[in-house]
Amino acid sequence: MAAAYLHDIGYAPGLAATGFHPLDGARHLRSFGEEDLARLVAHHTNAKHEAGLRGIEDYEDEFPFGGTLLDDALTFCDLSTSPDGQLVTIEDRLAEIVERYGPDHVVARTVLAGMPGFERGRERVRRHCAEAGVSL
């Protein structure tokens, strides 16, 4: 839950050291000793791919990707909520991102490249919730 609340903390002007919000947010959380939380924030919504497109080297050395259910759940939450807090489909959210940034922007290219993983993560989260008796 903390990762869902804090995943975009790197956008805060006082934290935006690199201009790449997953990295800036993760480094800030790490400074408080919150390593697991930092790793989740560092990798939400295909950020490792975007880091590569931005030329950020050694991203996964600094924040190893876990590929856990929590990683999938955080990205699922990020991509199923619109900028104004409304529940949306992942497909609609990606369309909104591409429209907002333009198809050639690094953010748009990142989310489009991540779609197969986002779909797998969505199914993993849905399956886990169904097994736990939680409906989405």
Biotite code that builds the C-alpha atoms (Angstrom):
import biotite.structure as struc

atoms = struc.array([
    struc.Atom([0.000, 0.000, 0.000], chain_id="A", res_id=1, res_name="MET", atom_name="CA", element="C"),
    struc.Atom([2.861, 2.367, 0.775], chain_id="A", res_id=2, res_name="ALA", atom_name="CA", element="C"),
    struc.Atom([4.307, 1.827, -2.701], chain_id="A", res_id=3, res_name="ALA", atom_name="CA", element="C"),
    struc.Atom([0.951, 2.712, -4.269], chain_id="A", res_id=4, res_name="ALA", atom_name="CA", element="C"),
    struc.Atom([0.861, 5.965, -2.310], chain_id="A", res_id=5, res_name="TYR", atom_name="CA", element="C"),
    struc.Atom([4.515, 6.810, -2.922], chain_id="A", res_id=6, res_name="LEU", atom_name="CA", element="C"),
    struc.Atom([5.286, 5.470, -6.393], chain_id="A", res_id=7, res_name="HIS", atom_name="CA", element="C"),
    struc.Atom([5.336, 8.973, -7.959], chain_id="A", res_id=8, res_name="ASP", atom_name="CA", element="C"),
    struc.Atom([7.094, 10.759, -5.096], chain_id="A", res_id=9, res_name="ILE", atom_name="CA", element="C"),
    struc.Atom([10.083, 11.367, -7.360], chain_id="A", res_id=10, res_name="GLY", atom_name="CA", element="C"),
    struc.Atom([8.078, 14.043, -9.190], chain_id="A", res_id=11, res_name="TYR", atom_name="CA", element="C"),
    struc.Atom([8.332, 16.280, -6.101], chain_id="A", res_id=12, res_name="ALA", atom_name="CA", element="C"),
    struc.Atom([10.474, 19.289, -7.049], chain_id="A", res_id=13, res_name="PRO", atom_name="CA", element="C"),
    struc.Atom([12.738, 18.866, -4.041], chain_id="A", res_id=14, res_name="GLY", atom_name="CA", element="C"),
    struc.Atom([13.494, 15.250, -4.997], chain_id="A", res_id=15, res_name="LEU", atom_name="CA", element="C"),
    struc.Atom([13.777, 15.520, -8.780], chain_id="A", res_id=16, res_name="ALA", atom_name="CA", element="C"),
    struc.Atom([17.569, 15.244, -8.986], chain_id="A", res_id=17, res_name="ALA", atom_name="CA", element="C"),
    struc.Atom([17.781, 13.256, -12.237], chain_id="A", res_id=18, res_name="THR", atom_name="CA", element="C"),
    struc.Atom([14.396, 14.091, -13.738], chain_id="A", res_id=19, res_name="GLY", atom_name="CA", element="C"),
    struc.Atom([13.510, 10.388, -13.857], chain_id="A", res_id=20, res_name="PHE", atom_name="CA", element="C"),
    struc.Atom([10.883, 10.071, -11.139], chain_id="A", res_id=21, res_name="HIS", atom_name="CA", element="C"),
    struc.Atom([11.169, 6.312, -10.405], chain_id="A", res_id=22, res_name="PRO", atom_name="CA", element="C"),
    struc.Atom([14.883, 6.708, -9.722], chain_id="A", res_id=23, res_name="LEU", atom_name="CA", element="C"),
    struc.Atom([14.577, 9.940, -7.769], chain_id="A", res_id=24, res_name="ASP", atom_name="CA", element="C"),
    struc.Atom([11.747, 8.527, -5.669], chain_id="A", res_id=25, res_name="GLY", atom_name="CA", element="C"),
    struc.Atom([13.530, 5.240, -5.044], chain_id="A", res_id=26, res_name="ALA", atom_name="CA", element="C"),
    struc.Atom([16.717, 6.969, -3.934], chain_id="A", res_id=27, res_name="ARG", atom_name="CA", element="C"),
    struc.Atom([14.730, 9.144, -1.559], chain_id="A", res_id=28, res_name="HIS", atom_name="CA", element="C"),
    struc.Atom([12.985, 6.139, -0.019], chain_id="A", res_id=29, res_name="LEU", atom_name="CA", element="C"),
    struc.Atom([16.281, 4.290, 0.271], chain_id="A", res_id=30, res_name="ARG", atom_name="CA", element="C"),
    struc.Atom([17.663, 7.237, 2.253], chain_id="A", res_id=31, res_name="SER", atom_name="CA", element="C"),
    struc.Atom([15.120, 6.284, 4.955], chain_id="A", res_id=32, res_name="PHE", atom_name="CA", element="C"),
    struc.Atom([16.234, 2.648, 4.897], chain_id="A", res_id=33, res_name="GLY", atom_name="CA", element="C"),
    struc.Atom([13.151, 1.539, 2.950], chain_id="A", res_id=34, res_name="GLU", atom_name="CA", element="C"),
    struc.Atom([14.951, -0.770, 0.529], chain_id="A", res_id=35, res_name="GLU", atom_name="CA", element="C"),
    struc.Atom([12.001, -2.978, -0.479], chain_id="A", res_id=36, res_name="ASP", atom_name="CA", element="C"),
    struc.Atom([9.767, 0.032, -0.969], chain_id="A", res_id=37, res_name="LEU", atom_name="CA", element="C"),
    struc.Atom([12.501, 1.788, -2.960], chain_id="A", res_id=38, res_name="ALA", atom_name="CA", element="C"),
    struc.Atom([12.870, -1.206, -5.268], chain_id="A", res_id=39, res_name="ARG", atom_name="CA", element="C"),
    struc.Atom([9.130, -1.323, -5.945], chain_id="A", res_id=40, res_name="LEU", atom_name="CA", element="C"),
    struc.Atom([9.041, 2.405, -6.722], chain_id="A", res_id=41, res_name="VAL", atom_name="CA", element="C"),
    struc.Atom([12.134, 2.104, -8.929], chain_id="A", res_id=42, res_name="ALA", atom_name="CA", element="C"),
    struc.Atom([10.466, -0.500, -11.116], chain_id="A", res_id=43, res_name="HIS", atom_name="CA", element="C"),
    struc.Atom([6.842, 0.523, -11.416], chain_id="A", res_id=44, res_name="HIS", atom_name="CA", element="C"),
    struc.Atom([5.296, 0.579, -14.871], chain_id="A", res_id=45, res_name="THR", atom_name="CA", element="C"),
    struc.Atom([8.274, -0.703, -16.888], chain_id="A", res_id=46, res_name="ASN", atom_name="CA", element="C"),
    struc.Atom([10.691, 1.863, -15.470], chain_id="A", res_id=47, res_name="ALA", atom_name="CA", element="C"),
    struc.Atom([13.707, -0.376, -16.104], chain_id="A", res_id=48, res_name="LYS", atom_name="CA", element="C"),
    struc.Atom([12.960, -0.162, -19.845], chain_id="A", res_id=49, res_name="HIS", atom_name="CA", element="C"),
    struc.Atom([12.592, 3.611, -19.662], chain_id="A", res_id=50, res_name="GLU", atom_name="CA", element="C"),
    struc.Atom([15.859, 3.877, -17.750], chain_id="A", res_id=51, res_name="ALA", atom_name="CA", element="C"),
    struc.Atom([17.573, 2.111, -20.642], chain_id="A", res_id=52, res_name="GLY", atom_name="CA", element="C"),
    struc.Atom([15.976, 4.432, -23.192], chain_id="A", res_id=53, res_name="LEU", atom_name="CA", element="C"),
    struc.Atom([17.162, 7.396, -21.128], chain_id="A", res_id=54, res_name="ARG", atom_name="CA", element="C"),
    struc.Atom([20.710, 6.058, -21.052], chain_id="A", res_id=55, res_name="GLY", atom_name="CA", element="C"),
    struc.Atom([20.724, 5.478, -17.294], chain_id="A", res_id=56, res_name="ILE", atom_name="CA", element="C"),
    struc.Atom([23.357, 2.817, -16.779], chain_id="A", res_id=57, res_name="GLU", atom_name="CA", element="C"),
    struc.Atom([23.459, 0.226, -13.995], chain_id="A", res_id=58, res_name="ASP", atom_name="CA", element="C"),
    struc.Atom([19.813, 0.829, -13.075], chain_id="A", res_id=59, res_name="TYR", atom_name="CA", element="C"),
    struc.Atom([19.177, -2.784, -12.145], chain_id="A", res_id=60, res_name="GLU", atom_name="CA", element="C"),
    struc.Atom([22.482, -2.967, -10.292], chain_id="A", res_id=61, res_name="ASP", atom_name="CA", element="C"),
    struc.Atom([21.309, -0.120, -8.088], chain_id="A", res_id=62, res_name="GLU", atom_name="CA", element="C"),
    struc.Atom([17.742, -1.418, -7.795], chain_id="A", res_id=63, res_name="PHE", atom_name="CA", element="C"),
    struc.Atom([17.409, -5.118, -8.700], chain_id="A", res_id=64, res_name="PRO", atom_name="CA", element="C"),
    struc.Atom([14.091, -6.025, -10.279], chain_id="A", res_id=65, res_name="PHE", atom_name="CA", element="C"),
    struc.Atom([12.144, -8.586, -8.277], chain_id="A", res_id=66, res_name="GLY", atom_name="CA", element="C"),
    struc.Atom([9.379, -9.476, -10.706], chain_id="A", res_id=67, res_name="GLY", atom_name="CA", element="C"),
    struc.Atom([7.146, -10.190, -7.724], chain_id="A", res_id=68, res_name="THR", atom_name="CA", element="C"),
    struc.Atom([3.394, -10.125, -7.354], chain_id="A", res_id=69, res_name="LEU", atom_name="CA", element="C"),
    struc.Atom([3.836, -6.796, -5.568], chain_id="A", res_id=70, res_name="LEU", atom_name="CA", element="C"),
    struc.Atom([5.614, -5.409, -8.647], chain_id="A", res_id=71, res_name="ASP", atom_name="CA", element="C"),
    struc.Atom([2.675, -6.511, -10.777], chain_id="A", res_id=72, res_name="ASP", atom_name="CA", element="C"),
    struc.Atom([0.131, -5.157, -8.295], chain_id="A", res_id=73, res_name="ALA", atom_name="CA", element="C"),
    struc.Atom([1.775, -1.728, -8.134], chain_id="A", res_id=74, res_name="LEU", atom_name="CA", element="C"),
    struc.Atom([1.907, -1.422, -11.908], chain_id="A", res_id=75, res_name="THR", atom_name="CA", element="C"),
    struc.Atom([-1.662, -2.708, -12.202], chain_id="A", res_id=76, res_name="PHE", atom_name="CA", element="C"),
    struc.Atom([-2.833, -0.017, -9.766], chain_id="A", res_id=77, res_name="CYS", atom_name="CA", element="C"),
    struc.Atom([-0.827, 2.678, -11.566], chain_id="A", res_id=78, res_name="ASP", atom_name="CA", element="C"),
    struc.Atom([-2.234, 1.722, -14.958], chain_id="A", res_id=79, res_name="LEU", atom_name="CA", element="C"),
    struc.Atom([-5.837, 1.198, -13.901], chain_id="A", res_id=80, res_name="SER", atom_name="CA", element="C"),
    struc.Atom([-6.204, 4.648, -12.365], chain_id="A", res_id=81, res_name="THR", atom_name="CA", element="C"),
    struc.Atom([-6.508, 7.789, -14.494], chain_id="A", res_id=82, res_name="SER", atom_name="CA", element="C"),
    struc.Atom([-4.662, 11.018, -13.636], chain_id="A", res_id=83, res_name="PRO", atom_name="CA", element="C"),
    struc.Atom([-7.860, 12.269, -11.991], chain_id="A", res_id=84, res_name="ASP", atom_name="CA", element="C"),
    struc.Atom([-8.322, 9.102, -9.919], chain_id="A", res_id=85, res_name="GLY", atom_name="CA", element="C"),
    struc.Atom([-10.943, 7.329, -12.009], chain_id="A", res_id=86, res_name="GLN", atom_name="CA", element="C"),
    struc.Atom([-10.884, 3.572, -12.570], chain_id="A", res_id=87, res_name="LEU", atom_name="CA", element="C"),
    struc.Atom([-9.867, 2.823, -16.188], chain_id="A", res_id=88, res_name="VAL", atom_name="CA", element="C"),
    struc.Atom([-8.704, -0.129, -18.224], chain_id="A", res_id=89, res_name="THR", atom_name="CA", element="C"),
    struc.Atom([-5.006, -0.540, -18.841], chain_id="A", res_id=90, res_name="ILE", atom_name="CA", element="C"),
    struc.Atom([-5.670, -0.071, -22.551], chain_id="A", res_id=91, res_name="GLU", atom_name="CA", element="C"),
    struc.Atom([-7.423, 3.257, -21.951], chain_id="A", res_id=92, res_name="ASP", atom_name="CA", element="C"),
    struc.Atom([-4.694, 4.407, -19.585], chain_id="A", res_id=93, res_name="ARG", atom_name="CA", element="C"),
    struc.Atom([-1.961, 3.643, -22.122], chain_id="A", res_id=94, res_name="LEU", atom_name="CA", element="C"),
    struc.Atom([-3.917, 5.471, -24.818], chain_id="A", res_id=95, res_name="ALA", atom_name="CA", element="C"),
    struc.Atom([-4.171, 8.492, -22.512], chain_id="A", res_id=96, res_name="GLU", atom_name="CA", element="C"),
    struc.Atom([-0.420, 8.413, -21.811], chain_id="A", res_id=97, res_name="ILE", atom_name="CA", element="C"),
    struc.Atom([0.464, 8.162, -25.505], chain_id="A", res_id=98, res_name="VAL", atom_name="CA", element="C"),
    struc.Atom([-1.933, 10.992, -26.353], chain_id="A", res_id=99, res_name="GLU", atom_name="CA", element="C"),
    struc.Atom([-0.570, 13.203, -23.562], chain_id="A", res_id=100, res_name="ARG", atom_name="CA", element="C"),
    struc.Atom([3.117, 12.690, -24.352], chain_id="A", res_id=101, res_name="TYR", atom_name="CA", element="C"),
    struc.Atom([2.981, 11.915, -28.071], chain_id="A", res_id=102, res_name="GLY", atom_name="CA", element="C"),
    struc.Atom([3.888, 8.531, -29.583], chain_id="A", res_id=103, res_name="PRO", atom_name="CA", element="C"),
    struc.Atom([7.597, 9.278, -29.968], chain_id="A", res_id=104, res_name="ASP", atom_name="CA", element="C"),
    struc.Atom([8.194, 10.408, -26.375], chain_id="A", res_id=105, res_name="HIS", atom_name="CA", element="C"),
    struc.Atom([10.250, 8.077, -24.173], chain_id="A", res_id=106, res_name="VAL", atom_name="CA", element="C"),
    struc.Atom([7.342, 7.640, -21.747], chain_id="A", res_id=107, res_name="VAL", atom_name="CA", element="C"),
    struc.Atom([4.946, 6.618, -24.520], chain_id="A", res_id=108, res_name="ALA", atom_name="CA", element="C"),
    struc.Atom([7.498, 4.247, -26.021], chain_id="A", res_id=109, res_name="ARG", atom_name="CA", element="C"),
    struc.Atom([8.076, 2.723, -22.588], chain_id="A", res_id=110, res_name="THR", atom_name="CA", element="C"),
    struc.Atom([4.444, 1.977, -21.860], chain_id="A", res_id=111, res_name="VAL", atom_name="CA", element="C"),
    struc.Atom([3.786, 0.636, -25.342], chain_id="A", res_id=112, res_name="LEU", atom_name="CA", element="C"),
    struc.Atom([6.771, -1.703, -25.063], chain_id="A", res_id=113, res_name="ALA", atom_name="CA", element="C"),
    struc.Atom([5.541, -2.826, -21.660], chain_id="A", res_id=114, res_name="GLY", atom_name="CA", element="C"),
    struc.Atom([2.041, -3.817, -22.733], chain_id="A", res_id=115, res_name="MET", atom_name="CA", element="C"),
    struc.Atom([2.671, -7.596, -22.925], chain_id="A", res_id=116, res_name="PRO", atom_name="CA", element="C"),
    struc.Atom([4.112, -7.540, -19.404], chain_id="A", res_id=117, res_name="GLY", atom_name="CA", element="C"),
    struc.Atom([1.294, -5.321, -18.166], chain_id="A", res_id=118, res_name="PHE", atom_name="CA", element="C"),
    struc.Atom([-1.246, -7.810, -19.511], chain_id="A", res_id=119, res_name="GLU", atom_name="CA", element="C"),
    struc.Atom([0.545, -10.738, -17.842], chain_id="A", res_id=120, res_name="ARG", atom_name="CA", element="C"),
    struc.Atom([0.738, -8.784, -14.591], chain_id="A", res_id=121, res_name="GLY", atom_name="CA", element="C"),
    struc.Atom([-2.947, -7.886, -14.760], chain_id="A", res_id=122, res_name="ARG", atom_name="CA", element="C"),
    struc.Atom([-3.856, -11.556, -15.135], chain_id="A", res_id=123, res_name="GLU", atom_name="CA", element="C"),
    struc.Atom([-1.510, -12.543, -12.314], chain_id="A", res_id=124, res_name="ARG", atom_name="CA", element="C"),
    struc.Atom([-3.082, -9.950, -10.002], chain_id="A", res_id=125, res_name="VAL", atom_name="CA", element="C"),
    struc.Atom([-6.614, -10.945, -11.010], chain_id="A", res_id=126, res_name="ARG", atom_name="CA", element="C"),
    struc.Atom([-5.850, -14.632, -10.466], chain_id="A", res_id=127, res_name="ARG", atom_name="CA", element="C"),
    struc.Atom([-4.341, -13.961, -7.036], chain_id="A", res_id=128, res_name="HIS", atom_name="CA", element="C"),
    struc.Atom([-7.312, -11.822, -6.023], chain_id="A", res_id=129, res_name="CYS", atom_name="CA", element="C"),
    struc.Atom([-9.787, -14.430, -7.246], chain_id="A", res_id=130, res_name="ALA", atom_name="CA", element="C"),
    struc.Atom([-7.986, -17.109, -5.236], chain_id="A", res_id=131, res_name="GLU", atom_name="CA", element="C"),
    struc.Atom([-8.223, -14.872, -2.185], chain_id="A", res_id=132, res_name="ALA", atom_name="CA", element="C"),
    struc.Atom([-11.919, -14.207, -2.794], chain_id="A", res_id=133, res_name="GLY", atom_name="CA", element="C"),
    struc.Atom([-11.386, -10.545, -3.697], chain_id="A", res_id=134, res_name="VAL", atom_name="CA", element="C"),
    struc.Atom([-13.170, -9.149, -6.740], chain_id="A", res_id=135, res_name="SER", atom_name="CA", element="C"),
    struc.Atom([-11.705, -6.403, -8.864], chain_id="A", res_id=136, res_name="LEU", atom_name="CA", element="C"),
])
